[in-house]
Amino acid sequence: MGDTPVHRLHPLAKIAAVVIYVTAVISFPPENISGLVPFCFFPAVLAALSGTPAGPLFSRFLLALPFSAMGGLSSLVLLRESVFTLGSFTVTAGMLSAFSILLKTFLTVMAVLVLAATTPFTEIPPALASAGLPRVLGLQFIMTWRYLSVLLAEAASMNTAYMLRSPGRRGIRMEDMGSFLGQLLLRSFDRAERVYGAMKSRGFDGNFHGSRFRRMRVSDCLFVLAAAAFSVCLRFVNAGLLAGRLFSPVLQRIVR
């Protein structure tokens, strides 16, 4: 973890800021593209202040892109009414909706990725618990996150065994996929029981032992207020349209 001002912020302050930001972004109507563009500054500024490289963020964003792309394609098919024309090109409501879905996905996913990159996952459930989240849900988050590596190790072991018994194959056959997943589910249940037994033998009682709880400082509260003001103002004031009107005379003079 880094030692930047963003990393030093309280986890609950960053979570609150991202939740407000995501709520403001997804509340935009599909046709208001210009109002969404200024929201790019929030994840960009946080990434720059925290020193988070853009490459890993974009590579992880690509994992979420196919899901939003499917929603955009359905909009292209269902919403075919014309909105305006650019020369001989007709822009339909589906095109605006598809672009809005992709842009909203980009903004929200990038904000969450910056939050994940600057906040240890083990600090998030205790912070949410201090805000009133039931303790059992926080434990589920932590256990799910930590068990993913165990589940992937089990899957890798089974895949290695399958390849040793099927030389020359590049992957698991579709007719064997059901049996493979069933065996993985059974092995995961057995491994989970052993993990739980090991935790109980080490004194696990359902509490967040080892998590550092700290109170929010004045700087944390100021960050939440600034992020909330930024998101709320951009939600109700179309800063992109205002900037276009402000700089349009300058651009016209440059073109002339």
N, C-alpha and C positions, 0 to 999 in steps of 0.2 A: 504494500500500500504506500501511496505517496504522502507527502507532507505539505500539501498545498492548502490554501484557504477553503477550497471546496471539500477536500478530504477531512478537514478539521471540523466541518459543520456537523451539528447533531444529526443522527440518522432520521429522527422524526421530523426535523425541519426540512430535510431534502425530500422525504416521502410526501409531506404535506404540499410542498411546492410542486412536485411532479403530479400529484393527484389533481390539484387545481388547474395546472397547465393542461393535462390530458382532458379534463372535463370541458375546459374552454375550447379546445381544438375539436373534439368530437361533436360539440353542440352547433357547429357551423352548418348552415344549409349547403347542399351540394353545389349550388350555382355560385357561391361566394368564394371564388378562388383567390381573388386579390386580397381578401381579408386574412387568408391563411398564410400568405407568404411571409409577413413580418414575424410570425411565430418561429421562424428558423433561427432567430437570434438567441433564443433561450438555450437550446442544446448546444449551439455553436459557442456561445460565451462560456458556458459551464465546461465544455470540453477543452477550450483554450486555457481557462484559468486552472483547470486540474491537470493539464498536460496530457490528456488522453489522446492517443494517436487516432487519426481519422480512419486509417486502414482497417483495423480490427472492428471498428464500429460499423463501417459499411459492409464488411463481410458477414457480420452477424445480422445486419438488417436484411441481407439477401435471403436469409432463411425464412423470414416472415413475408417476403414479397409474393411467393406463389399464392398464399391464402388471400391476400388483398387483390391480386390479379384476377382470381376467379370471380370475386365480387364485381370487379370492374368489367369483366367480360359479360356478366349477366346484365349489367346496366346498359351496355352497348346493344344488346339484343332486345331488351324490353323497352327501353326509352329511346324511341326513334324520332320524336317530334323535333322539328327544327327550332333552334333558339336564335341564331343569327348567322350571317354569311360573311366570309372573308374572301372577297372576289368571287371566284367560282366554287369555293369550298364551303360546304354547309356544315356548321357545328350543331350537333344534336344535343339534347339533354343527357343522353347516355354518355356522350364523350365528356361532358362536364362532370357528370357523376363519377365516371371511371377515374378521371384525373384527380377529383377531390378525394376519392377513396385511397388512391396511391399516395397522395400528398399527406393525408391524415395519418396513414400508416407510417410513413417516413418520419413525421414529426413525433408521434407518440412513441414509436419504437426507439428512436434515437434518444429521447429524453429518458426512457427507462434504462437504456443501455448505459448512459452516462451515470445514472444513479447506481446501477450495479457495479460499474467500474470504479466508483469512488467510495463505495460503502461495503464493508465486509458483510456477507450474507448472514453471519451469525449475530450481527448487531441489529438486523432489521426486526426479527420477531420480538426480542426484548423491548425494542423501541415501540413497536405496535402494542405490546402488552401494557406498557406504561400509559398508552393512550386509551386503554379499555378493551383491547382485543382479548378474547378468552385465551387462557394459557394453553389449552389443549390444541387450539389452532396454530399457535406459534410453535409448539412442539412438533406438530405435523409438518409444518414448513421445514423446520430444521432436519427432521428425520428423513423426509423425502429427499431433500437436497443431498444429505450425506449418503443415503442409500443408493442414489443413482450410480455412483461409481462402483458400488458392490454389484448392482444389477448388470452394469456394462461388463464387469469382469466375468460374471457368470455367462453372459451371452458370448463373450470372446472365447471362453473356455469351451463352450458347446460348439461354437463355430469351428474351432481348431479340431475338435474330435470328429466333427462331420466331414471336414476336408480330408482328414487322415483316412477316413473310411470310404471316401469318394474321390480317388485321385483323378486328376485331369479336369475337374469341374471348377468353374470360376465362382460359383455361388450356390446358394441353397435352392433346390428345385421347388417349384410352386406346390407340387403334390406332397412335399415333405414339410412345407412351411407350417401347416397346422400342428403337426406333431412336434415340431421344433418349438413353437410358441407355447404349446401346452406343457412341454417338459421344462421350458424356462420359467413358466408360472409356478409349477410345483417346486422347482429348485429354489426359486425366490422365496416361497413360503418357508421352506426348510431353513434357508439361510437367515431369514428374518427372525425366526424363532431362536436360532443360535446367537444372533447379534443381541437380541433382547435379553437372553440369559446372561450373556457376558456383561451387558450394561447393569443388570440387577446385581450381579456378583460384585460389581464395582461401586455399588451404593446409589444407583440411579433412583430418584424419587419423584421425577417429573418436574423439577425446577430448573431454571436457567443458571446452572452453576458455571462459574468462569466467565459469564458475560459481564462486561463493564457497563454499569448503569451510571449515567451522568445527567445532570439536569441541563435544560436548555439555557443558554446564555443570552445576553441582550443581543449579541451579534446574530445568533440563530433566529431570534424573533424578528429582527430587522430583515434578515434574508427572506423569511416567509412572507412578511408584509410586502417587500419589494417584488417578489415573484408573483404574489397574488395581485398586486396592483398592475403589474405588467400584463398578466393574462386577462384580467377583467377589463382593463382599458382597451386592449386589442380586440376583445370580444365584441365590444359595443361601439368602437370607433374604428372605421376601416382605414388603418394607417397606410396600407398599400395604395388605396385609391387617392388619398390625400397627397401622398408623395408623388404619384403620377401627375396629378393636377398641378402640383408645385413646380415640378421640373419639366413639364411639357413645354412651356415657353422657352426654356433654356435649350432643350433638345431641338426645337424648331429653328432657333437661331443657329445652332451648330450645323444642322442639315442645310440651311440656306447658305 
